Amino acid sequence: MTTYRNGEISHWMKDSGHPGFAGENSAGQGESAPTGAPAPLPTEDQDLVIVGGGLTGLWTAYYASLEHPGRSITVLEAKKVGYGASGRNGGWLSTLIPGNRAVYARSVDKAGGDGCQAVRMFQQAMFTTIDETLEVLKTEGIDAHQAQGGNLKVAQTPAGMERIRATYRGDLAYGYSTDDVRLLTAAEARSRVNVENAVGGILYGRTTAVDPALLTRGLADAVAARGVRICEDARVSHIDAGSVTTNRGRVGGRTILVCLEAYSGTVTGSAPGLGARQVIPVNSSVIVTEPLPEETWARIGWEGRECLSDAAHTFIYAQRTADGRIAIGGRGAPYAFNSGTPGTGAVDERTVGQLRHKLDALFPGLDVPIAHAWRGVIGVTRDWCAGIYFDARTRIGVARGYAGHGVTATQLAARTLLDRAEGRATPRTGLPWNDHQARLWEPEPLRWLGVHAMYRLFEFADGWEQSRRAERTSLIARFGSRLAGLHE
Ligand SMILES: Cc1cc2nc3c(=O)[nH]c(=O)nc-3n(C[C@H](O)[C@H](O)[C@H](O)COP(=O)(O)OP(=O)(O)OC[C@H]3O[C@@H](n4cnc5c(N)ncnc54)[C@H](O)[C@@H]3O)c2cc1C
């Protein structure tokens, strides 16, 4: 029998203590009434309309209101601020570029530029974006339980360590210095987090663990305090130059910036980079445990609150929360037929079991109950690379496709969108995700079959490598990476 909460938005949102927060039950429906009616839609045309109340939309509102305090700015959010991935994620404010570095580099090379140098610039921008985010938290007095313990990736098989070494070589080529990233011996990795059977690891020092709901809600409060109007329960259905259509009526805007990430395929209109075959919603699921007893923490360590992952093919992400729990997430049932949004409602038992199993493989004998399971959606393009677009004629802009690496990237995307809307050429507007063109996803049922086949291949490869403590990455995983376009 299930004894933990399952569904609702997330553990973070439940605990964010925000008075405006309305939950969602295990079927993905709102379960409690918001405290008060949502803000009315503006009747005057706005200088800036932002569609989507996640981190991209809120960062856009934040910097727009800083730069132009007198302008009218409205954020339109279908549900509640933080209802999407921004209130559900694993809380890694990470250095990872949203997308495949080699794909960005190749697209710049093809256009006659220096691809490798362009990715290095992108990486530097990710580093400074972490610094900038931490600075804003300080300036705005937002306590998001931030802890800059780094991102520790631990290999439990020699094949995993081989992959880590290959990634490290790529890191140095693509803009990390030996101060930013460090290979660790088994003993060094275990002295940080005592992962079972660790054979080595890698540490990305700048990555910071945060509570994503505190970050998102804190930012919403900062934005509202600057006079930005945030209209919740305002679902946009159509976007045209100069206006958007919502369930509550029309809103006019001289500039419209669309920040819908995995929901980008759900609106119609002439905006660049939107559409069901451009970005698909891929599920990611998380479980969080009850707080661990002190004697267990003494055994595990994890005192730096490092963001933790392993070197398996099936990506997982974990953090030690500020109140002494472990939150661990991974892909789970990945994709719903025809780009349905699989990110709401209860997590299936198989996925919860897989995450629990992963937790036990990292820390055997961890006798702690699960407190809560939830899920969300990430926006994925066909080549797993993000894109930022702005059409100067219609004054509509779009940022989306972070593929599960958006906590840092949303801030960089927001500032880039604003640069482009202002017609400014800056180092940000030269980064290779600007106008990046991925090919379209296949029509159904090929899309569904392809995504599911890829996940099954990775699961199989992980099982195969672990059971043999393989020295080399399996052929099947190499094939899966190529199929998915994930290889560098
Ligand atoms: C489970 C999970 C774990 C993750 N872990 C990490 C991590 O640890 N680190 C990391 O870097 N990234 C992580 N990510 C990805 C990261 O959370 C996202 O990339 C980022 O939050 C995207 O922010 P966003 O504002 O673009 O999109 P969202 O936060 O999804 O915001 C979009 C908003 O638009 C609203 N909306 C939808 N349709 C409409 C409409 N028609 N009209 C108006 N509003 C609409 C939604 O309700 C939502 O609030 C994770 C994602 C998930 C799901």
The ligand as an SDF file (V2000), in Angstrom:
LIG
                    3D

 53 58  0  0  0  0  0  0  0  0999 V2000
   11.3660   16.7910  -12.4940 C   0  0  0  0  0  0  0  0  0  0  0  0
   12.3090   17.7960  -13.1070 C   0  0  0  0  0  0  0  0  0  0  0  0
   13.6030   17.9190  -12.6170 C   0  0  0  0  0  0  0  0  0  0  0  0
   14.4700   18.8650  -13.1560 C   0  0  0  0  0  0  0  0  0  0  0  0
   15.6820   19.0750  -12.5580 N   0  0  0  0  0  0  0  0  0  0  0  0
   16.4840   20.0770  -13.0060 C   0  0  0  0  0  0  0  0  0  0  0  0
   17.6850   20.4000  -12.3280 C   0  0  0  0  0  0  0  0  0  0  0  0
   17.9740   19.8760  -11.2470 O   0  0  0  0  0  0  0  0  0  0  0  0
   18.4920   21.3520  -12.8680 N   0  0  0  0  0  0  0  0  0  0  0  0
   18.1770   22.0050  -14.0310 C   0  0  0  0  0  0  0  0  0  0  0  0
   18.9580   22.8290  -14.5000 O   0  0  0  0  0  0  0  0  0  0  0  0
   16.9950   21.7640  -14.6480 N   0  0  0  0  0  0  0  0  0  0  0  0
   16.1430   20.8470  -14.1590 C   0  0  0  0  0  0  0  0  0  0  0  0
   14.9430   20.6290  -14.7550 N   0  0  0  0  0  0  0  0  0  0  0  0
   14.5540   21.5070  -15.8690 C   0  0  0  0  0  0  0  0  0  0  0  0
   14.1510   22.8890  -15.3740 C   0  0  0  0  0  0  0  0  0  0  0  0
   13.3070   22.7700  -14.2670 O   0  0  0  0  0  0  0  0  0  0  0  0
   13.4470   23.6310  -16.5130 C   0  0  0  0  0  0  0  0  0  0  0  0
   14.3060   23.6610  -17.6330 O   0  0  0  0  0  0  0  0  0  0  0  0
   13.0700   25.0550  -16.1610 C   0  0  0  0  0  0  0  0  0  0  0  0
   12.4000   25.1210  -14.9340 O   0  0  0  0  0  0  0  0  0  0  0  0
   12.1950   25.6120  -17.2750 C   0  0  0  0  0  0  0  0  0  0  0  0
   11.6110   26.8200  -16.8450 O   0  0  0  0  0  0  0  0  0  0  0  0
   10.5370   27.5180  -17.7720 P   0  0  0  0  0  0  0  0  0  0  0  0
   10.1060   28.7170  -17.0860 O   0  0  0  0  0  0  0  0  0  0  0  0
   11.0930   27.6640  -19.1470 O   0  0  0  0  0  0  0  0  0  0  0  0
    9.3690   26.4520  -17.9070 O   0  0  0  0  0  0  0  0  0  0  0  0
    8.2410   26.0320  -16.7920 P   0  0  0  0  0  0  0  0  0  0  0  0
    8.7970   26.1300  -15.4230 O   0  0  0  0  0  0  0  0  0  0  0  0
    7.7140   24.7460  -17.2440 O   0  0  0  0  0  0  0  0  0  0  0  0
    7.1960   27.1900  -16.9520 O   0  0  0  0  0  0  0  0  0  0  0  0
    6.2450   27.2340  -17.9860 C   0  0  0  0  0  0  0  0  0  0  0  0
    4.9620   27.7530  -17.3650 C   0  0  0  0  0  0  0  0  0  0  0  0
    4.0000   27.9730  -18.3870 O   0  0  0  0  0  0  0  0  0  0  0  0
    2.7310   27.6430  -17.8750 C   0  0  0  0  0  0  0  0  0  0  0  0
    1.8680   27.3850  -19.0280 N   0  0  0  0  0  0  0  0  0  0  0  0
    1.7040   26.2360  -19.7240 C   0  0  0  0  0  0  0  0  0  0  0  0
    0.8630   26.4250  -20.7500 N   0  0  0  0  0  0  0  0  0  0  0  0
    0.4870   27.7170  -20.7030 C   0  0  0  0  0  0  0  0  0  0  0  0
   -0.3670   28.5090  -21.5000 C   0  0  0  0  0  0  0  0  0  0  0  0
   -0.9770   27.9950  -22.5680 N   0  0  0  0  0  0  0  0  0  0  0  0
   -0.5630   29.8060  -21.1540 N   0  0  0  0  0  0  0  0  0  0  0  0
    0.0700   30.3570  -20.0810 C   0  0  0  0  0  0  0  0  0  0  0  0
    0.9010   29.6340  -19.2920 N   0  0  0  0  0  0  0  0  0  0  0  0
    1.1180   28.3390  -19.6060 C   0  0  0  0  0  0  0  0  0  0  0  0
    2.9740   26.4270  -17.0160 C   0  0  0  0  0  0  0  0  0  0  0  0
    1.9420   26.2380  -16.0650 O   0  0  0  0  0  0  0  0  0  0  0  0
    4.3180   26.7640  -16.3980 C   0  0  0  0  0  0  0  0  0  0  0  0
    4.1800   27.3850  -15.1320 O   0  0  0  0  0  0  0  0  0  0  0  0
   14.0560   19.6780  -14.2520 C   0  0  0  0  0  0  0  0  0  0  0  0
   12.7640   19.5470  -14.7610 C   0  0  0  0  0  0  0  0  0  0  0  0
   11.8940   18.6140  -14.1880 C   0  0  0  0  0  0  0  0  0  0  0  0
   10.5000   18.4910  -14.7450 C   0  0  0  0  0  0  0  0  0  0  0  0
  1  2  1  0
  2  3  1  0
  2 52  2  0
  3  4  2  0
  4  5  1  0
  4 50  1  0
  5  6  2  0
  6  7  1  0
  6 13  1  0
  7  8  2  0
  7  9  1  0
  9 10  1  0
 10 11  2  0
 10 12  1  0
 12 13  2  0
 13 14  1  0
 14 15  1  0
 14 50  1  0
 15 16  1  0
 16 17  1  0
 16 18  1  0
 18 19  1  0
 18 20  1  0
 20 21  1  0
 20 22  1  0
 22 23  1  0
 23 24  1  0
 24 25  2  0
 24 26  1  0
 24 27  1  0
 27 28  1  0
 28 29  2  0
 28 30  1  0
 28 31  1  0
 31 32  1  0
 32 33  1  0
 33 34  1  0
 33 48  1  0
 34 35  1  0
 35 36  1  0
 35 46  1  0
 36 37  1  0
 36 45  1  0
 37 38  2  0
 38 39  1  0
 39 40  1  0
 39 45  2  0
 40 41  1  0
 40 42  2  0
 42 43  1  0
 43 44  2  0
 44 45  1  0
 46 47  1  0
 46 48  1  0
 48 49  1  0
 50 51  2  0
 51 52  1  0
 52 53  1  0
M  END
$$$$
